[in-house]
């Protein structure tokens, strides 16, 4: 399956759901909330926080991947929820067959995203504060050449450490970030996709953005391309060792972090060492990592020594995605709109 065949398949979602509000052709904000195994109440709080925070016409696309039952429940909840807004807001609930955030992101970029001035991306358990849109607009007005904007969480065991790292070193936090209209247009023009089956979403996308989406011709200037906004904050639910679900999630995260290690290595190999065009990178996780494995065997072996789980994750990379599921376009379950 070629890159263009993949994009052609996921782009078919564009024909699934049109906006009932004919007066809106160019949204001020497009918000994508990526959901998979999140709890119903977490997703509901994430949606409510966005609706409460927006300051201009906004469309919220909740992209639920690999969890059709949750998608149905959230769609029913949204249909019953009263928006009662003084400006235009539209919420769409989508279901995506393959349970993978990178694939869901590709689907949003090529098949779902409306035309908007700014695109905001959130995880399904993230609650933004009321100043979110305002601080993004203020940051953009001062950094007109930037491609992306990010911040740091207020809660979590490592929140303060992460805040300092992002402020000093820069980078993209996958929980919550924003891309400009021109950035999304450039991604589409270069036919850039994130590898299907990827874990380490912000590692790869942040690396691409750090080179201005053009590693062949630009140097690494991550703090110029991705603007850290000190006042862009959000909260995430606290985890509990008494929760079986939280413990299972943490165990899976440990395994996934083994894959993240080699994803980081492969990203440096592709972008920094070889300066490869982003439209030529592999479209699946194994295609993305294999060139690094073949050319950097010593680094590969050192990663296995440091974290033996790396070997296990490499051997099961192909199980992280299904071509059949990846080629099924997203399906819109409901559209809820309110206008003044």
Secondary structure, 3 states (H helix, E strand, C coil): CCHHHHHHHHHHHHHCCCCCCCCCCCEEEEEEEEECCCCHHHHHHHHHHHHHHCCCCEEEEEEEECCHHHHHHHHHHHHHCCCCCCCCEEEEEEEECCCCHHHHHHHHHHHHCCCEEEEEEEECCCEECCCHHHHHHHHHHHCCCCCEEEEEECCCCCHHHHHHHHHHHCCCCCCEEEEEHHHHHHHHHCCCCCCECCCCHHHHHHHHHHCCCCCCCCCCCHHHHEEEEEEEEEECCCCCCCCHHHHHHHHHHHHHHHHHHHHHHHHHHHHHHCCCCHHHCCCEHHHHHHHHHHHCHHHHHHHHHHCCHHHHHHHCHHHHCCHHHHCCCCEEEEEEEECC
